[in-house]
Amino acid sequence: MRYQRTSLAAIAAALALAGCGNNAEPEMAKAAAPVRVAAVEKAPATASLRAVGVLAPADEVRLAFKTGGVIRTITVEQGTPVKAGQLLATLADDEVAAAVTQARAVADQAARDLDRGKALLADEVATREQVEDLTTAHQVAQAQLRSALFNARHARIESPADGVVLRKLAEPDEQVAAGQPVLVVGNTSGGWIVRAALADRDVVRVQTGDIAEVTLDAYPGRTFAAKVIEIAAAADPETGTYEMKVSVDAADARFVQGLVAKVTVADPDAESVAVVPVTSLLEADGRLATVFVIAKGNVARKVSVRTGRLLGDRVEVIAGLDLGDQVVTEGAAWLDDNEPVRVLGGA
């Protein structure tokens, strides 16, 4: 019996020690609280201008027939990739072919008349003035033939370069006038632009040449370098907005027409101020707030700061912090002053 009591006591003691050991690990983990941080950095005092637009090839060509007529075929649809020289559309060429036949017949007759006149001049039957008139008639007939052949060649539309069909403005069997646009083709080798609409309060803040950044939902997490290349001088009469064109560097990305793009343009003349993420602020009261700063030895120290303007997802810091200070952005709500922390990487 004494042996059994001793064994039970030993087991109980062992379980108690094991329980203490299991509770020790959480206590040790809490000794260095995991946090995420961001540096105090400079940013323009004026919030960046943001706009949404659509990606498109920089060069657009409106293609039309030289002469009017009835469209016989259109071989492409909107969004179709095309190659340089590819046949895109044709006119019903009955009338054009008839004009070529007529012009060629007139030119042949004028050539025969000129040859006959020269022969008669040699026999002193015709005068030099008559031969000169026949020469002029022959030249006019040749010019008319060249015009008819030119119109015949342009009774078809070919792609001027590699690109994509942006818009299809007509259909087969439709009557079109001379020069009426039938297709709009974008030249993809000429670069890409974003067309964005700006309100009147924003258009006065942007200038040609301003540096910009473009993000696309098709490439999440990636930013493309851009530059403002054109700003409309007048508002669109239907929307009341001003169009801004921004050239975009595609780098190694494969762009396609129609992608939704978000454009950010920073004011190059804006004053720079110290900023921190809004998520780093604690106990904010008007212009006063507190933040946790990572001190030497990875210790979080509570610091009082004076804030200024709200700049998007960041806030201006007027006093209390220096550039380069690391402030806690995640995990600050559970920290105590002078508590050891463990800085996590990533966003």
Contacts in CASP RR format, 6 or more apart in sequence:
PFRMAT RR
TARGET T0000
AUTHOR 0000-0000-0000
METHOD contacts of the structure
MODEL  1
MRYQRTSLAAIAAALALAGCGNNAEPEMAKAAAPVRVAAVEKAPATASLR
AVGVLAPADEVRLAFKTGGVIRTITVEQGTPVKAGQLLATLADDEVAAAV
TQARAVADQAARDLDRGKALLADEVATREQVEDLTTAHQVAQAQLRSALF
NARHARIESPADGVVLRKLAEPDEQVAAGQPVLVVGNTSGGWIVRAALAD
RDVVRVQTGDIAEVTLDAYPGRTFAAKVIEIAAAADPETGTYEMKVSVDA
ADARFVQGLVAKVTVADPDAESVAVVPVTSLLEADGRLATVFVIAKGNVA
RKVSVRTGRLLGDRVEVIAGLDLGDQVVTEGAAWLDDNEPVRVLGGA
31 340 0 8 1.000
32 298 0 8 1.000
32 340 0 8 1.000
32 341 0 8 1.000
32 342 0 8 1.000
33 300 0 8 1.000
33 331 0 8 1.000
33 334 0 8 1.000
33 335 0 8 1.000
33 339 0 8 1.000
33 340 0 8 1.000
33 341 0 8 1.000
33 342 0 8 1.000
34 331 0 8 1.000
34 341 0 8 1.000
34 342 0 8 1.000
34 344 0 8 1.000
35 292 0 8 1.000
35 300 0 8 1.000
35 328 0 8 1.000
35 329 0 8 1.000
35 330 0 8 1.000
35 331 0 8 1.000
35 332 0 8 1.000
35 335 0 8 1.000
35 341 0 8 1.000
35 342 0 8 1.000
35 343 0 8 1.000
35 344 0 8 1.000
36 328 0 8 1.000
36 329 0 8 1.000
36 330 0 8 1.000
36 331 0 8 1.000
36 343 0 8 1.000
36 344 0 8 1.000
36 345 0 8 1.000
36 346 0 8 1.000
36 347 0 8 1.000
37 294 0 8 1.000
37 326 0 8 1.000
37 327 0 8 1.000
37 328 0 8 1.000
37 329 0 8 1.000
37 343 0 8 1.000
38 276 0 8 1.000
38 277 0 8 1.000
38 280 0 8 1.000
38 326 0 8 1.000
38 327 0 8 1.000
38 329 0 8 1.000
39 323 0 8 1.000
39 324 0 8 1.000
39 325 0 8 1.000
39 326 0 8 1.000
39 327 0 8 1.000
40 274 0 8 1.000
40 275 0 8 1.000
40 276 0 8 1.000
40 317 0 8 1.000
40 321 0 8 1.000
40 322 0 8 1.000
40 323 0 8 1.000
40 324 0 8 1.000
40 325 0 8 1.000
40 326 0 8 1.000
40 327 0 8 1.000
41 274 0 8 1.000
41 275 0 8 1.000
41 323 0 8 1.000
41 324 0 8 1.000
42 272 0 8 1.000
42 273 0 8 1.000
42 274 0 8 1.000
42 275 0 8 1.000
42 323 0 8 1.000
43 272 0 8 1.000
43 273 0 8 1.000
43 275 0 8 1.000
43 311 0 8 1.000
43 314 0 8 1.000
44 266 0 8 1.000
44 267 0 8 1.000
44 270 0 8 1.000
44 271 0 8 1.000
44 272 0 8 1.000
44 273 0 8 1.000
44 311 0 8 1.000
45 270 0 8 1.000
45 271 0 8 1.000
45 272 0 8 1.000
45 273 0 8 1.000
45 309 0 8 1.000
45 311 0 8 1.000
45 316 0 8 1.000
46 205 0 8 1.000
46 267 0 8 1.000
46 270 0 8 1.000
46 271 0 8 1.000
46 311 0 8 1.000
47 311 0 8 1.000
47 312 0 8 1.000
48 264 0 8 1.000
48 265 0 8 1.000
48 266 0 8 1.000
48 267 0 8 1.000
49 198 0 8 1.000
49 202 0 8 1.000
49 205 0 8 1.000
49 206 0 8 1.000
49 264 0 8 1.000
49 265 0 8 1.000
49 266 0 8 1.000
49 267 0 8 1.000
50 262 0 8 1.000
50 263 0 8 1.000
50 264 0 8 1.000
50 265 0 8 1.000
51 196 0 8 1.000
51 197 0 8 1.000
51 198 0 8 1.000
51 202 0 8 1.000
51 244 0 8 1.000
51 262 0 8 1.000
51 263 0 8 1.000
51 265 0 8 1.000
52 196 0 8 1.000
52 197 0 8 1.000
52 260 0 8 1.000
52 261 0 8 1.000
52 262 0 8 1.000
52 263 0 8 1.000
53 194 0 8 1.000
53 195 0 8 1.000
53 196 0 8 1.000
53 197 0 8 1.000
53 260 0 8 1.000
53 261 0 8 1.000
53 262 0 8 1.000
53 263 0 8 1.000
54 194 0 8 1.000
54 195 0 8 1.000
54 258 0 8 1.000
54 259 0 8 1.000
54 260 0 8 1.000
54 261 0 8 1.000
55 192 0 8 1.000
55 193 0 8 1.000
55 194 0 8 1.000
55 216 0 8 1.000
55 248 0 8 1.000
55 255 0 8 1.000
55 256 0 8 1.000
55 257 0 8 1.000
55 258 0 8 1.000
55 259 0 8 1.000
55 260 0 8 1.000
55 261 0 8 1.000
56 166 0 8 1.000
56 186 0 8 1.000
56 192 0 8 1.000
56 193 0 8 1.000
56 194 0 8 1.000
56 195 0 8 1.000
56 257 0 8 1.000
56 258 0 8 1.000
57 163 0 8 1.000
57 164 0 8 1.000
57 166 0 8 1.000
57 186 0 8 1.000
57 187 0 8 1.000
57 188 0 8 1.000
57 190 0 8 1.000
57 191 0 8 1.000
57 192 0 8 1.000
57 193 0 8 1.000
57 257 0 8 1.000
58 187 0 8 1.000
58 190 0 8 1.000
58 191 0 8 1.000
58 192 0 8 1.000
58 193 0 8 1.000
58 247 0 8 1.000
59 161 0 8 1.000
59 186 0 8 1.000
59 187 0 8 1.000
59 190 0 8 1.000
59 191 0 8 1.000
60 166 0 8 1.000
60 184 0 8 1.000
60 185 0 8 1.000
60 186 0 8 1.000
60 187 0 8 1.000
61 160 0 8 1.000
61 161 0 8 1.000
61 184 0 8 1.000
61 185 0 8 1.000
61 186 0 8 1.000
61 187 0 8 1.000
62 181 0 8 1.000
62 183 0 8 1.000
62 184 0 8 1.000
63 88 0 8 1.000
63 89 0 8 1.000
63 157 0 8 1.000
63 160 0 8 1.000
63 181 0 8 1.000
63 182 0 8 1.000
63 183 0 8 1.000
63 184 0 8 1.000
63 185 0 8 1.000
64 157 0 8 1.000
64 176 0 8 1.000
64 178 0 8 1.000
64 179 0 8 1.000
64 180 0 8 1.000
64 181 0 8 1.000
64 182 0 8 1.000
65 89 0 8 1.000
65 91 0 8 1.000
65 154 0 8 1.000
65 155 0 8 1.000
65 157 0 8 1.000
65 176 0 8 1.000
65 178 0 8 1.000
65 179 0 8 1.000
65 180 0 8 1.000
65 182 0 8 1.000
66 150 0 8 1.000
66 151 0 8 1.000
66 154 0 8 1.000
66 155 0 8 1.000
66 178 0 8 1.000
66 179 0 8 1.000
67 91 0 8 1.000
67 96 0 8 1.000
67 151 0 8 1.000
67 154 0 8 1.000
67 155 0 8 1.000
67 178 0 8 1.000
68 91 0 8 1.000
68 175 0 8 1.000
68 176 0 8 1.000
68 177 0 8 1.000
68 178 0 8 1.000
68 179 0 8 1.000
68 180 0 8 1.000
69 91 0 8 1.000
69 92 0 8 1.000
69 95 0 8 1.000
69 175 0 8 1.000
69 176 0 8 1.000
69 177 0 8 1.000
70 91 0 8 1.000
70 92 0 8 1.000
70 173 0 8 1.000
70 174 0 8 1.000
70 175 0 8 1.000
70 176 0 8 1.000
71 89 0 8 1.000
71 90 0 8 1.000
71 91 0 8 1.000
71 92 0 8 1.000
71 170 0 8 1.000
71 171 0 8 1.000
71 172 0 8 1.000
71 173 0 8 1.000
71 174 0 8 1.000
71 175 0 8 1.000
71 176 0 8 1.000
71 182 0 8 1.000
72 90 0 8 1.000
72 91 0 8 1.000
72 92 0 8 1.000
72 93 0 8 1.000
72 172 0 8 1.000
73 89 0 8 1.000
73 90 0 8 1.000
73 172 0 8 1.000
74 88 0 8 1.000
74 89 0 8 1.000
74 168 0 8 1.000
74 170 0 8 1.000
74 171 0 8 1.000
74 172 0 8 1.000
74 182 0 8 1.000
74 183 0 8 1.000
75 87 0 8 1.000
75 88 0 8 1.000
75 89 0 8 1.000
76 82 0 8 1.000
76 88 0 8 1.000
76 89 0 8 1.000
76 165 0 8 1.000
76 168 0 8 1.000
76 183 0 8 1.000
77 165 0 8 1.000
77 168 0 8 1.000
78 165 0 8 1.000
78 166 0 8 1.000
78 167 0 8 1.000
78 168 0 8 1.000
79 164 0 8 1.000
79 165 0 8 1.000
79 166 0 8 1.000
79 257 0 8 1.000
80 164 0 8 1.000
80 165 0 8 1.000
81 162 0 8 1.000
81 163 0 8 1.000
81 164 0 8 1.000
82 88 0 8 1.000
82 159 0 8 1.000
82 162 0 8 1.000
82 163 0 8 1.000
82 164 0 8 1.000
82 165 0 8 1.000
82 185 0 8 1.000
83 159 0 8 1.000
83 162 0 8 1.000
83 163 0 8 1.000
84 159 0 8 1.000
84 160 0 8 1.000
84 161 0 8 1.000
84 162 0 8 1.000
85 158 0 8 1.000
85 159 0 8 1.000
85 160 0 8 1.000
86 158 0 8 1.000
86 159 0 8 1.000
87 156 0 8 1.000
87 157 0 8 1.000
87 158 0 8 1.000
88 157 0 8 1.000
88 158 0 8 1.000
88 159 0 8 1.000
88 165 0 8 1.000
88 183 0 8 1.000
88 185 0 8 1.000
89 156 0 8 1.000
89 157 0 8 1.000
89 182 0 8 1.000
89 183 0 8 1.000
90 155 0 8 1.000
90 156 0 8 1.000
90 157 0 8 1.000
91 155 0 8 1.000
91 156 0 8 1.000
93 152 0 8 1.000
93 155 0 8 1.000
96 148 0 8 1.000
96 151 0 8 1.000
96 152 0 8 1.000
96 155 0 8 1.000
97 152 0 8 1.000
99 148 0 8 1.000
99 151 0 8 1.000
99 152 0 8 1.000
100 145 0 8 1.000
100 148 0 8 1.000
100 149 0 8 1.000
100 152 0 8 1.000
102 148 0 8 1.000
103 141 0 8 1.000
103 144 0 8 1.000
103 145 0 8 1.000
103 147 0 8 1.000
103 148 0 8 1.000
103 149 0 8 1.000
104 145 0 8 1.000
104 148 0 8 1.000
106 141 0 8 1.000
106 144 0 8 1.000
106 145 0 8 1.000
107 138 0 8 1.000
107 141 0 8 1.000
107 142 0 8 1.000
107 144 0 8 1.000
107 145 0 8 1.000
109 141 0 8 1.000
110 134 0 8 1.000
110 137 0 8 1.000
110 138 0 8 1.000
110 140 0 8 1.000
110 141 0 8 1.000
110 142 0 8 1.000
111 138 0 8 1.000
111 141 0 8 1.000
113 134 0 8 1.000
113 137 0 8 1.000
113 138 0 8 1.000
114 131 0 8 1.000
114 134 0 8 1.000
114 135 0 8 1.000
114 137 0 8 1.000
114 138 0 8 1.000
117 126 0 8 1.000
117 130 0 8 1.000
117 131 0 8 1.000
117 134 0 8 1.000
118 131 0 8 1.000
120 126 0 8 1.000
120 130 0 8 1.000
121 127 0 8 1.000
121 128 0 8 1.000
121 130 0 8 1.000
121 131 0 8 1.000
157 182 0 8 1.000
157 183 0 8 1.000
159 185 0 8 1.000
160 185 0 8 1.000
160 187 0 8 1.000
161 185 0 8 1.000
161 187 0 8 1.000
161 189 0 8 1.000
162 187 0 8 1.000
162 188 0 8 1.000
162 189 0 8 1.000
163 185 0 8 1.000
163 186 0 8 1.000
163 187 0 8 1.000
163 188 0 8 1.000
163 189 0 8 1.000
164 185 0 8 1.000
164 186 0 8 1.000
164 188 0 8 1.000
164 256 0 8 1.000
164 257 0 8 1.000
165 183 0 8 1.000
165 184 0 8 1.000
165 185 0 8 1.000
165 186 0 8 1.000
166 184 0 8 1.000
166 185 0 8 1.000
166 186 0 8 1.000
166 257 0 8 1.000
167 183 0 8 1.000
167 184 0 8 1.000
168 182 0 8 1.000
168 183 0 8 1.000
169 181 0 8 1.000
169 182 0 8 1.000
169 183 0 8 1.000
169 184 0 8 1.000
170 176 0 8 1.000
170 180 0 8 1.000
170 182 0 8 1.000
170 183 0 8 1.000
176 182 0 8 1.000
186 257 0 8 1.000
188 255 0 8 1.000
191 247 0 8 1.000
191 248 0 8 1.000
191 250 0 8 1.000
192 247 0 8 1.000
192 248 0 8 1.000
192 250 0 8 1.000
192 255 0 8 1.000
193 229 0 8 1.000
193 245 0 8 1.000
193 246 0 8 1.000
193 247 0 8 1.000
193 248 0 8 1.000
194 214 0 8 1.000
194 226 0 8 1.000
194 245 0 8 1.000
194 246 0 8 1.000
194 248 0 8 1.000
194 261 0 8 1.000
194 263 0 8 1.000
195 243 0 8 1.000
195 244 0 8 1.000
195 245 0 8 1.000
196 243 0 8 1.000
196 244 0 8 1.000
196 246 0 8 1.000
196 261 0 8 1.000
196 263 0 8 1.000
197 236 0 8 1.000
197 239 0 8 1.000
197 241 0 8 1.000
197 242 0 8 1.000
197 243 0 8 1.000
197 244 0 8 1.000
198 206 0 8 1.000
198 231 0 8 1.000
198 241 0 8 1.000
198 242 0 8 1.000
198 243 0 8 1.000
198 244 0 8 1.000
199 241 0 8 1.000
199 242 0 8 1.000
200 235 0 8 1.000
200 240 0 8 1.000
200 242 0 8 1.000
203 231 0 8 1.000
203 232 0 8 1.000
203 242 0 8 1.000
203 244 0 8 1.000
205 265 0 8 1.000
205 267 0 8 1.000
206 228 0 8 1.000
206 231 0 8 1.000
206 244 0 8 1.000
206 265 0 8 1.000
207 228 0 8 1.000
207 231 0 8 1.000
208 228 0 8 1.000
208 229 0 8 1.000
208 230 0 8 1.000
208 231 0 8 1.000
209 227 0 8 1.000
209 228 0 8 1.000
209 229 0 8 1.000
210 227 0 8 1.000
210 228 0 8 1.000
210 265 0 8 1.000
210 266 0 8 1.000
210 267 0 8 1.000
210 268 0 8 1.000
211 225 0 8 1.000
211 226 0 8 1.000
211 227 0 8 1.000
211 265 0 8 1.000
211 266 0 8 1.000
211 268 0 8 1.000
212 226 0 8 1.000
212 227 0 8 1.000
212 228 0 8 1.000
212 246 0 8 1.000
212 263 0 8 1.000
212 264 0 8 1.000
212 265 0 8 1.000
212 266 0 8 1.000
213 223 0 8 1.000
213 224 0 8 1.000
213 225 0 8 1.000
213 226 0 8 1.000
213 263 0 8 1.000
213 264 0 8 1.000
214 223 0 8 1.000
214 224 0 8 1.000
214 225 0 8 1.000
214 226 0 8 1.000
214 246 0 8 1.000
214 248 0 8 1.000
214 261 0 8 1.000
214 262 0 8 1.000
214 263 0 8 1.000
214 264 0 8 1.000
215 221 0 8 1.000
215 222 0 8 1.000
215 223 0 8 1.000
215 224 0 8 1.000
215 261 0 8 1.000
215 262 0 8 1.000
215 264 0 8 1.000
216 222 0 8 1.000
216 224 0 8 1.000
216 259 0 8 1.000
216 260 0 8 1.000
216 261 0 8 1.000
216 262 0 8 1.000
217 259 0 8 1.000
217 260 0 8 1.000
218 259 0 8 1.000
219 253 0 8 1.000
222 253 0 8 1.000
224 248 0 8 1.000
224 249 0 8 1.000
224 250 0 8 1.000
224 251 0 8 1.000
224 253 0 8 1.000
225 248 0 8 1.000
225 249 0 8 1.000
226 246 0 8 1.000
226 247 0 8 1.000
226 248 0 8 1.000
226 249 0 8 1.000
226 263 0 8 1.000
227 246 0 8 1.000
227 247 0 8 1.000
228 244 0 8 1.000
228 245 0 8 1.000
228 246 0 8 1.000
228 265 0 8 1.000
229 245 0 8 1.000
229 246 0 8 1.000
229 247 0 8 1.000
230 243 0 8 1.000
230 244 0 8 1.000
230 245 0 8 1.000
231 242 0 8 1.000
231 243 0 8 1.000
231 244 0 8 1.000
231 245 0 8 1.000
232 242 0 8 1.000
232 243 0 8 1.000
232 244 0 8 1.000
234 242 0 8 1.000
235 241 0 8 1.000
235 242 0 8 1.000
236 242 0 8 1.000
236 243 0 8 1.000
244 263 0 8 1.000
246 263 0 8 1.000
246 265 0 8 1.000
248 255 0 8 1.000
248 261 0 8 1.000
273 309 0 8 1.000
273 316 0 8 1.000
273 317 0 8 1.000
274 316 0 8 1.000
274 317 0 8 1.000
274 321 0 8 1.000
274 323 0 8 1.000
275 311 0 8 1.000
275 314 0 8 1.000
275 315 0 8 1.000
275 316 0 8 1.000
275 317 0 8 1.000
276 291 0 8 1.000
276 314 0 8 1.000
276 315 0 8 1.000
276 317 0 8 1.000
276 321 0 8 1.000
276 327 0 8 1.000
277 313 0 8 1.000
277 314 0 8 1.000
277 315 0 8 1.000
277 327 0 8 1.000
277 329 0 8 1.000
278 310 0 8 1.000
278 312 0 8 1.000
278 313 0 8 1.000
278 314 0 8 1.000
278 315 0 8 1.000
279 313 0 8 1.000
279 329 0 8 1.000
279 330 0 8 1.000
280 291 0 8 1.000
280 292 0 8 1.000
280 327 0 8 1.000
280 328 0 8 1.000
280 329 0 8 1.000
280 332 0 8 1.000
281 289 0 8 1.000
281 290 0 8 1.000
281 291 0 8 1.000
281 307 0 8 1.000
281 315 0 8 1.000
282 289 0 8 1.000
282 290 0 8 1.000
282 291 0 8 1.000
282 292 0 8 1.000
282 302 0 8 1.000
282 332 0 8 1.000
282 333 0 8 1.000
283 289 0 8 1.000
283 290 0 8 1.000
284 307 0 8 1.000
286 307 0 8 1.000
287 306 0 8 1.000
287 307 0 8 1.000
287 308 0 8 1.000
287 318 0 8 1.000
288 304 0 8 1.000
288 305 0 8 1.000
288 306 0 8 1.000
288 307 0 8 1.000
289 304 0 8 1.000
289 305 0 8 1.000
289 306 0 8 1.000
289 307 0 8 1.000
290 302 0 8 1.000
290 303 0 8 1.000
290 304 0 8 1.000
290 305 0 8 1.000
291 302 0 8 1.000
291 303 0 8 1.000
291 305 0 8 1.000
291 321 0 8 1.000
291 327 0 8 1.000
291 328 0 8 1.000
291 332 0 8 1.000
292 300 0 8 1.000
292 301 0 8 1.000
292 302 0 8 1.000
292 303 0 8 1.000
292 327 0 8 1.000
292 328 0 8 1.000
292 332 0 8 1.000
292 335 0 8 1.000
293 300 0 8 1.000
293 301 0 8 1.000
293 303 0 8 1.000
293 321 0 8 1.000
293 325 0 8 1.000
293 326 0 8 1.000
293 327 0 8 1.000
293 328 0 8 1.000
294 300 0 8 1.000
294 325 0 8 1.000
294 326 0 8 1.000
294 327 0 8 1.000
294 328 0 8 1.000
294 341 0 8 1.000
294 343 0 8 1.000
295 301 0 8 1.000
297 340 0 8 1.000
298 340 0 8 1.000
298 341 0 8 1.000
298 342 0 8 1.000
298 343 0 8 1.000
299 338 0 8 1.000
299 339 0 8 1.000
299 340 0 8 1.000
299 341 0 8 1.000
300 328 0 8 1.000
300 332 0 8 1.000
300 335 0 8 1.000
300 337 0 8 1.000
300 338 0 8 1.000
300 339 0 8 1.000
300 340 0 8 1.000
300 341 0 8 1.000
301 337 0 8 1.000
301 338 0 8 1.000
302 335 0 8 1.000
302 337 0 8 1.000
303 320 0 8 1.000
303 321 0 8 1.000
304 320 0 8 1.000
305 317 0 8 1.000
305 318 0 8 1.000
305 319 0 8 1.000
305 320 0 8 1.000
305 321 0 8 1.000
306 317 0 8 1.000
306 318 0 8 1.000
306 319 0 8 1.000
306 320 0 8 1.000
307 315 0 8 1.000
307 316 0 8 1.000
307 317 0 8 1.000
307 318 0 8 1.000
308 315 0 8 1.000
308 316 0 8 1.000
308 317 0 8 1.000
308 318 0 8 1.000
309 315 0 8 1.000
309 316 0 8 1.000
310 316 0 8 1.000
321 327 0 8 1.000
326 343 0 8 1.000
328 335 0 8 1.000
328 341 0 8 1.000
335 341 0 8 1.000
END
